[in-house]
Amino acid sequence: MRLGDVNAQTRWLLDRSGAPLPVLLPHIMLRVRDVMRERFTVAQAEQPVREVGLTLAREGLDLVPVVDEEGTLVGIVSERTLARRYIRESREATSLSDAAASVAAVWRFRSDF
């Protein structure tokens, strides 16, 4: 791949070696389509925290949107939110297996949604 025109030295080397001209990549900027997803994993407000934490880990996600019964976005749960909550409360690491709390107890609400 190349990002621009091939200079004289590179063209000479390619010609001498018989190598093809690298494919032109017009830019390296991210575009919306590069990061958009068609389907999102979401959490219900009453879903167990441990279940959401396992989903984050299993799917390699940084956050999960939290929705109400109508599917309206009401907040997010992130790895950071879960870690802070449980380390702060227990002062030691936890497997979340003893956590009976629901997602509603730990989500981060943002009024700018």
Number of C-alpha atoms within 10 A of each C-alpha: 9 12 12 11 9 14 8 9 9 12 15 12 11 15 12 9 9 9 10 9 13 11 10 12 10 10 9 7 7 8 8 8 7 8 7 9 8 4 6 9 13 17 25 19 21 15 15 18 24 19 15 24 21 13 17 18 11 9 9 9 13 11 19 21 19 25 18 14 9 6 11 10 17 18 21 21 24 19 15 10 14 21 14 13 13 17 12 11 10 9 10 8 11 12 10 16 9 8 13 11 14 17 24 22 12 19 21 17 14 10 7 4 7
